[in-house]
C-alpha cells in the first residue's frame, strides 16, 4: 500500500521516509523501534559519565541557535535547565530542530552524554515533548527518524499503518494450531505499543519466527532442487591436478589439501557440485579455487569467476594469468569500453575465451557462454542467491563453488546454506605472522601516530578506517573526512588518500589502485575496503570508534593487513568508556581465529544484526532492536520443513515469500 494513503502526509514526509528505506505502508510497519525507554528509569545529567546513553527530562531555558562549524556544516544549540543547572544540547546537520524546540517547554531527551572538562552536554539526542501521559509508568518505543519526522509523527503514522494493513501470517494454519502461535497482528501491535518489556520479547520472537519462516522458504524456492544428476564430464586426473598444485611454489596446508580433495570428489560425482569454501583471511582459498578451475579447463570447458568489485576482480585476473597462462582469459566489468565488451562477449560465446573473470557485468543477459561448466563466486556473501543462479543458468548444469572469507556462524550456515556442502580451511599459511592487535586509549593516540609515521618512513603503508563518511551522528564518532583532515595536518610529510562509498565507482577504483601501487602512504576510508583487497605492503590498520563495529567486521578489516611476511599491527580506537564495549573488543584482541570470533559476535550481537540489507526498501525490517534467542531461527526452519513436507498450499507460500523477498538477489550477509 502506498504511503500517500496515510492521513496528514505530504511529499516532504514521504521523501524523508524514503531516506529511511520506507517506501510503503508495509515498510512502515517493519520500521521497528531501535530501542525502548522505561520511563521509570530516568537519569539526572549531573550523575552521568562521559558517553553514557541516558533518558532525562529537562526544561528548555533558551532560544535555539543555528550555528556553523566549518564552511557549510550547520548545527543547532540550545540550553536546557535541570535542578537549576544549565546544560547544552547540540544537534548536527538537523536544522529543523531549531523550529521544533520551544522555550520554556519540558522535554524528554534520550541520547549520548558528553562529559569533558567538567562540562556536561548532550549531542544529537532524540527528544519529545513531556506531557502528562509521559509522567506515568510505561514503555515508550524510540524510532530511527530523519529530516522533519519527529518521534511523535512516526508513532502516529505507524498507528495508522496498523489499522490500514492488518498483518496476516503466511505460516500454514495447521502449524499455527500445532504450535499455538499467537496472531501476527497482535505481535505487530505489541512491538509498537508495548505495555511491558515482556510484550517486547514476545512480539520480537513472534515476528522473527514469521520473517525467518518466509526467508527460509524463499531461499528454498529460489535455490530449487539441489540434486541434479549428470554424467561425469571431467577428464583431468588426480595426478594432473597434483602436478598443477606444484605451480604455487609452496606446500598446501592440510586444510587446503582436504578442500581440494572434497572439490575433486564432487566434480567427479554423478551430482552437480554446490560447495561453499570458507576460510579465514589469508588461508589460501584462491589457490584451492584455481585447482577446481584447472580441472574444468584441462577437461576442455569454460569457467567463470565472479567478484563483487572491480579491484578484487582485477586482482583475481592477475592471479589467474600467472598460474593458468595456457588458458585464454578475458576480463569483463562495467568499466570496459563498449567496443571491447563486444569483442569479449564474442570470444566468450565462441569458446575462444576459456576463463571469464568479472563483476556483475558477467550476469548481463547478452553474455553467452560456449560451454560453461564451473562457476566460482569470490566473496560470495556480497552476492545474492538469485545473482549466483543467473550465472549458473548460463551453463548446462555447471558446478558451483562459492568462497567466503567472512566466517559464517554454524547457526546461519545451517539455515541459509543448507543446500551446500561446506569445506572449511581452518589453518593459515605457515609464513604468515600474527597481527598484533591493541586497544588504544586517547592518551596514546599521538604515540600511535608517531609509530605509524615511522612505519611509513620505512616504506610501509597504513589504513585508517572511520564508521562515517562525514558529519557527526552522536558527538563522539569520527568520520572519514574528519580523519583525513586531521591526518593531513598532523602528518604533512605523508601522502594521504580519502576513499568512501559516496564516490563514483571509477573514482573509488582509481584511488584503491593508486594505494595498491604504493602511490600513497595512508588510505583513509570507510568500510568499503573491507572485501578482498590485497595490499601486501600495508602493515597498519587503525579503526576509529571500533565499538560501533561487529567483531566479525573488525576481523575482516584487520585482515587487510598481515598479507605478507611483514610484521603487521591493528589499532582499535574506542569512543566510549563502556566496560562491556571494551570487554567485547578484548575478544578480538585476544583471538585470531575468525570462526571463533564469528561465534562470539553472533552470541553478542544477536542474529538480527547478522543479516544485512544492500537494497532500497525494507527486506525484513531493522531486526537490530528485536531481541530473540537463536532457537527462534531453528524453529522457523522446522516450520518451513514441515510446510514443505506436507506440501499443502505451496503455490500460495511461493507467491507470498517470493513477493515479500522479490529483491532477494540483493540480500547479503554482514
C-alpha positions, 0 to 999 in steps of 0.5 A: 500500500502506498504511503500517500494513503496515510492521513496528514502526509505530504511529499516532504514526509514521504521523501524523508521516509524514503531516506529511511528505506520506507517506501510503503505502508508495509515498510512502515510497519517493519520500521521497528523501534531501535530501542525502548525507554522505561520511563521509570528509569530516568537519569539526572545529567549531573550523575552521568559519565562521559558517553553514557546513553541516558533518558532525562527530562529537562526544561528548555531555558533558551532560544535555539541557535543555528550555528556553523562549524566549518564552511557549510556544516550547520548545527543547532544549540540550545540550553536546557535547565535541570535542578537549576543547572544549565546544560547544552544540547547540540544537534548536527546537520538537523536544522529543523530542530531549531523550529521544533524546540520551544522555550520554556517547554519540558522535554524528554531527551534520550541520547549520548552524554558528553562529559569533558572538562567538567562540562556536561552536554548532550549531542544529537539526542532524540527528544519529545515533548513531556506531557502528562501521559509521559509522567506515568509508568510505561514503555515508550518505543524510540524510532530511527527518524530523519529530516522533519519526522519527529518521534511523535509523527512516526508513532502516529503514522505507524498507528495508522499503518496498523489499522490500514494493513492488518498483518496476516501470517503466511505460516500454514494454519495447521502449524499455527494450531500445532504450535499455538502461535499467537496472531501476527497482528497482535505481535505487530501491535505489541512491538509498537505499543508495548505495555511491558518489556515482556510484550517486547520479547514476545512480539520480537520472537513472534515476528522473527519466527514469521520473517525467518519462516518466509526467508527460509522458504524463499531461499528454498524456492529460489535455490530449487532442487539441489540434486541434479544428476549428470554424467561425469564430464571431467577428464583431468586426473588426480595426478594432473591436478597434483602436478598443477598444485606444484605451480604455487611454489609452496606446500598446501596446508592440510586444510587446503589439501582436504578442500581440494580433495572434497572439490575433486570428489564432487566434480567427479560425482554423478551430482552437480557440485554446490560447495561453499569454501570458507576460510579465514583471511589469508588461508589460501582459498584462491589457490584451492579455487584455481585447482577446481578451475584447472580441472574444468579447463584441462577437461576442455570447458569454460569457467567463470569467476565472479567478484563483487568489485572491480579491484578484487576482480582485477586482482583475481585476473592477475592471479589467474594469468600467472598460474593458468597462462595456457588458458585464454582469459578475458576480463569483463566489468562495467568499466570496459569500453563498449567496443571491447565488451563486444569483442569479449562477449564474442570470444566468450560465446565462441569458446575462444575465451576459456576463463571469464573473470568479472563483476556483475557485468558477467550476469548481463543477459547478452553474455553467452557462454560456449560451454560453461561448466564451473562457476566460482563466486569470490566473496560470495556473501556480497552476492545474492542467491538469485545473482549466483543462479543467473550465472549458473543458468548460463551453463548446462548444469555447471558446478558451483563453488562459492568462497567466503572469507567472512566466517559464517556462524554454524547457526546461519550456515545451517539455515541459509546454506543448507543446500551446500556442502561446506569445506572449511580451511581452518589453518593459515599459511605457515609464513604468515605472522600474527597481527598484533592487535591493541586497544588504544586509549586517547592518551596514546593516540599521538604515540600511535601516530608517531609509530605509524609515521615511522612505519611509513618512513620505512616504506610501509603503508597504513589504513585508517578506517572511520564508521562515517563518511562525514558529519557527526551522528552522536558527538563522539564518532569520527568520520572519514573526512574528519580523519583525513583532515586531521591526518593531513595536518598532523602528518604533512610529510605523508601522502594521504588518500580519502576513499568512501562509498559516496564516490563514483565507482571509477573514482573509488577504483582509481584511488584503491589502485593508486594505494595498491601501487604504493602511490600513497602512504595512508588510505583513509576510508570507510568500510568499503575496503573491507572485501578482498583487497590485497595490499601486501605492503600495508602493515597498519590498520587503525579503526576509529570508534571500533565499538560501533563495529561487529567483531566479525567486521573488525576481523575482516578489516584487520585482515587487510593487513598481515598479507605478507611476511611483514610484521603487521599491527591493528589499532582499535580506537574506542569512543566510549568508556563502556566496560562491556564495549571494551570487554567485547573488543578484548575478544578480538584482541585476544583471538585470531581465529575468525570462526571463533570470533564469528561465534562470539559476535553472533552470541553478542550481537544477536542474529538480527544484526547478522543479516544485512540489507544492500537494497532500497526498501525494507527486506525484513525490517531493522531486526537490530532492536528485536531481541530473540534467542537463536532457537527462534531461527531453528524453529522457523526452519522446522516450520518451513520443513514441515510446510514443505513436507506436507506440501499443502498450499505451496503455490500460495507460500511461493507467491507470498515469500517470493513477493515479500523477498522479490529483491532477494538477489540483493540480500547479503550477509554482514 
